[in-house]
Amino acid sequence: MLVGGLLVLPPAPTAPAGSRARHEFTEPHMGTTFRVVLYASSANEAARATQAAFARVADLDRVLSDYKADSELSSLGRHAGGPPVAVGPDLWRVLSAAQEWARRSGGAFDVTVGPLVQLWRRARRIGERPADGALASARTLVGHDKLRLDGVARTARLAQAGMRLDLGGIAKGFAADEAQAVLRAHGITSALVAAGGDIVVSGPPPDREGWSVEVALPPPLHDPGGSPLELRDAAVSTSGDAEQFVTLGGVRHSHIVDPRTGMALTGRSGVTVIARTGTEADALATAVSVLGPRRGVELVEATPGAAARIAREGPAGVERLESRRWKERGGRHAATRVP
C-alpha cells in the first residue's frame, strides 16, 4: 500500500488460527491518513486499542495544528511579541524537542519557519515566486533564538510580533510515537503506525524478524533493485518533494524551506531516516534534506541509533549515499557510503 506517496508497506501474512491475528485500521488526521496495523488476540481488543490511539492523535491535532485557528499552537502564535504563555505538556514536549534539533542542526531544522512556509505555500497555489521584499520581511521573523522556552515555568514566548510556528517537520512523528504508546498501554506489542511518510513500529509480526517497509521514492529517484527495510522497535521517515512542489522559471521548488535562507529547496532528492523514535526520524529527515548529504549524514552519525539514505538527482544522474549504520539498522540497499 502506498503511504504518503513515499513509503510502501507490503501486507503481512495473516497469523495462524489460534494465535494473534492481523488487523488494519485507517482514519484521517493531521492532513493525512493515519494507518494502524497490529496483531491482537481478538477483533474487539484490536478495535479498542486502535480507537484509543486515534483519539490520542486527534487530541494532538487540536494542540499542534497550524491550520486550526483554535489549536493551542495557533493561540500561542496570536501572542507573538507579547509576554510568555503557559503551554500544555504536549506542546511543551514538541517545542522542547524542536529546539534541541534546531541547536543540533545549526538552524537547518527550525519550527519558527512558519512565515516563510506560508509564502511558499501561496507560491505553490498561484504558481508565482514570492517577492523578494516579502521573503526579506519573513526572514526577520525566523530564527530559533526568537522562540524562548522557560523550563521552570513551562512557558513559551515568541519574541517578535508576526512570528508563526510550523510543526510540520516533527508533529506527525511525535503523534505516531504517542499512538504506539497508547497501543502498548492496551497490551498491543506488535504494531505499525503510519502517518504519511512517517512510520513507527513496535515488536515484529508473529514468526517474523521485523516489519517490511519498502521505500518508494518517485522516478528517477526510485531504486528498483532496492530491498525492503526490516524494522522492529524503530521509526522511519522519508522527506522529499514527490507531491508538494512547484516549478517556477523552469526550476523545481520543494515544499521544504531552508529557514536560514528563506528559499525553498531546489532539485530532486529523497531522504530516508531510520531512528529510535518517530520524533527523531521526522525531525532528522527534514534537517538532512536542508543540510544536504555530507553535513546531513554527519548529523545522523552523531545521533545514537540513527541511519540515513539519500538519493539526489545531479548532472550525472542519481547519486545514492548512505550512512555507516544503514545496513545494521535494517537497510539492505547497496549505495556509496559517505566517508
N, C-alpha and C positions, 0 to 999 in steps of 0.2 A: 504494500500500500504506500502511495506517495504521501509524505508528510511535509507540509510546508514547502513543497517544490524542491526540497533538498535531501531529505532522508527517506529511505525505503526500509520498511521492516517486513521481511518475509514472514508469513504466518507460521507459527509453531504448530507441530502436530498435537492433536488432542490427546490428553493423558488417558491411559488405560482405565477401563471400568474399575470402580472401587477405590480409585485414588483421586487426587485433586484434578479437577477439570479446568480447561481454559475458558475464560470469559472475557468479552471485549465490550467496551462502552465508549461513546463519544458524546461530547457536549461542546457548544461554542462558548468560549470565554476569552477575554483579553484580545479580542480582534482576530482570533484564530480558532482552530479546533483542537481541543484537548482530547487525547485518546488514552484510555487506560486498558491495558491487557494484563490479566492476572490469573493466578491459579488458586482455586479455593475448593473446599470440600462440598459446597452446595451453591446453587444459584442465589439463594437468599443471602448467604454470607457475602458472596461477591457483590451483590447489589447494594447491600447496606454499607459495606466499606467504600464502594465507589461513590455512592451518593454523598457520603460524608466528605470524601476527598474533593468532589466537585463543589460542594458547599464551601469548603475552605478556599478553593480557588476563586469562587465568586466573591467571598469576603475580601480577599486580597485585591481583586479588581476594583472594588469600591474604595480601597485605600490608595492604590498605586497608579491608577489610570490618569493619563494626562488628557484623555478625551472626555472624561466625565466631569462636568462642572461641579458636581457635589462630592467629588472624591477628596480624601484628605490631602493628597498631593496638590490638587488644584487650589484647595483652601490655603495651603502653605504659600503657593505662588501669589495669591492675592495679597499676602502680607509682605511681599518683596520690598525691601528698602525700609521696613519698619523694625520693630523690636523682635527679639527671639520669640518663637512659637513652640509651645509644648507639642510633642508629636507622640503618637501611639507606638506600641512596641514593634509592630510590623514595619512601619515606615522607618523607624529608627534603625532597625537591623539592616534594611536595604540601603539606607543612606550611609550608614557606617561602613558597610562592605564596599559601596561605591567609592567612598572617599579613599579607602585603602587601595583600591585598584587604580584610582586616579594618581595617587602618590607613586605606586609601583610602576605605572606605565609612563610616568613623566607627562601626564595630562592627555595621553592618547585616548584614554577612556575617561569621560567626564560627563556626568549627568546634568551639568549646568548648560549643556549644548542646546537646550530647548529652543532659544530664539533662532539659532541657525537652522535647526531641523525644520522649524515652521517655514522658513524662507524656501528651503529646498523641497519641502512637500508641495508648496504652491508652484514651484518651478516644474515639478513633475506633472502637476494638474493642468497647467496652462501651456507647458512646452516653451517656457521662456526663462532664461538665466536671471537670477536675482541681480538687481542693480548693485553696482559697486558700493554706492553710498549706504544702501540697506545692509549689505554684508558688513561694512565697516562699523555701522551702528550696532548691529547684533553682536559683533565680536567684543565690543566693550562690556557686554553683559555676561560673557562667558569666561569661566575660569574656576577651577575647583577651590581656589583660595577664597572665592566670594561666597562659598557655602560654609557657614560656621556652625559646627556642632558642639554642644556642651554636654559632655557625658555625665556630669554630676546632676544637672537639672533636666537632662534629656530634652533639650530644646534644639531647634534648628533656626538659623537666621539666614536669609538671602540678603546680601549686603546692599544691593542696588535695586531700585525700583525698575520693573520691566524684566527682571530675571524670570526664567521659566525652566523647570526641571523636566527632563525626559528620561524615564527609566526603561526605555525600550531595549537597552543592551544588557539588562540584568533582571528585570521583573519576571519574565517567563521562566527563566532558570530557577529563580527563587520559588516561584509558585509550584513548579514541578517537584522541587525538594520538599515543600510543605505537603503536597499531595501524597508523596511517598511516606512522609511521617505519619499522616493520618491512616494510610493503609496499614502500616506496621502496627499502629495502635489498635487496629481492628484484627490483628493476627495474620495479616497477609504478608508473607515473607518472600514471595516470588511475584514481582510485578514490574511492569514497564509503564511509565508515564511520558507521553509525548505532547509537547506544546509547540507546534510549528517545527522549527528547526532545532528545538531543544528536547533532549531525551534524558531521562533519569531512570536507571534500572536498579532493582534490589537483587535478591538471590535469583539464580537461573531457573528456567522451567524444569520440571521433573525429568530426570535422566539426561540432562544436557549440561554442558560445561558453562554456557553463557547464553545471553540473548544475542541473536544475529541481527546486526544493524548495517544496512548497506548504504553507503554514501552515494547519492545520486545527483552529482552536480550536472548542470546543463552543458550541452555541447558548446564550445570544444573542450571544456574543462573535464568532462566526464572521462574516467579511465575504464574502458570496457573490460580490461584484464584484471581489475581490482577485485579483491575478495571481501566479503562482509567482515565487519568488526565483530569480535566475540567479547561481550562485556558482562560483568557482574559487579554489583555494588559500585557503580560508577555512573558518570554522566558524559554525554557527548553533545556538542553544539556545533552547528555549521553556519558560517556567516558568508554571505555573498550577495550578488545583485541579480539573482535569477528572475525575480518577479518585480522588484521595485527599482526602476531606473528610468532615466530619461536621456535621450540623445539630443544634444544641443550643439549646433555648429559642427556636426559630424563626430562629436566626442560623446562617448557613453559616460554618464554620471550616475554613480550608485546612490542609494538612499542613505548610505553610511557617510557621515560627515566627520571630517577631521576637526576636532574642537580647537586645535592650535592654529589652524589657518583659516577656518571658516568655509573651506571648499569641500564639496562632495568628492568622494574618491572616484578616480577615473581608471579606465582599463578594466579587464575582466579578471576576477580572481575568486577563489573559493577557499575558505579556511575551515578546517575541521579540528576541533579540540576535544580531547578526552581529559577529564578531570575527576576529582573525587566527588564533587557536588555540581548540581546544575547551576548554582550561583556562580561558582568559579568558572565553569565551562562557558557560560553565556558571556560573562564579562571578558574573559580571555579571548574568545573568538572575535569580539569587537575590537579589542586592543590590538591584537595581532594584525587584523585587517588594516588598521590605521598605521601601525608601525612599519609594516612591510615584513618580508621574510626574515631577514637577518636579525634585526632588532626584536622582531616579534618572537622568534624562536628563542632568543636569549631570555626573554621574559618567561616563556614556557619552561625552559630548562631550570629557571630559578624558582619555579613553583612546584613543591613536592607533589609527586604523583601525576603531574600533568604531561601531556604529549600532544603534538600537533602535526598536521599535514597540510601543506599549502600547494594549491595549483594556481598558476597565473599564466596568462597569455602574454607572450612577448614577440618581438620581431622574428625570432627563430622558431616559433611555435609555443607549445605549452610546456612550461617548466614545472616539475613536481619536486617539492622539498619536504623533508620530514625531520622531526626532532629525534634525538637519540633514543628516547623511551617509547617511540611509536609502537614498535612491534611487541615489546613486553607488556604494553597496556592494552593489547588486543588488536592492533593494526596488522594487516597481512599484506599491504601493498609493497611493491618494490619501487623505490624512488631514490633520488640523490639526497643523501643526508646533509644537513647543514653542519659544517665543521665547527 
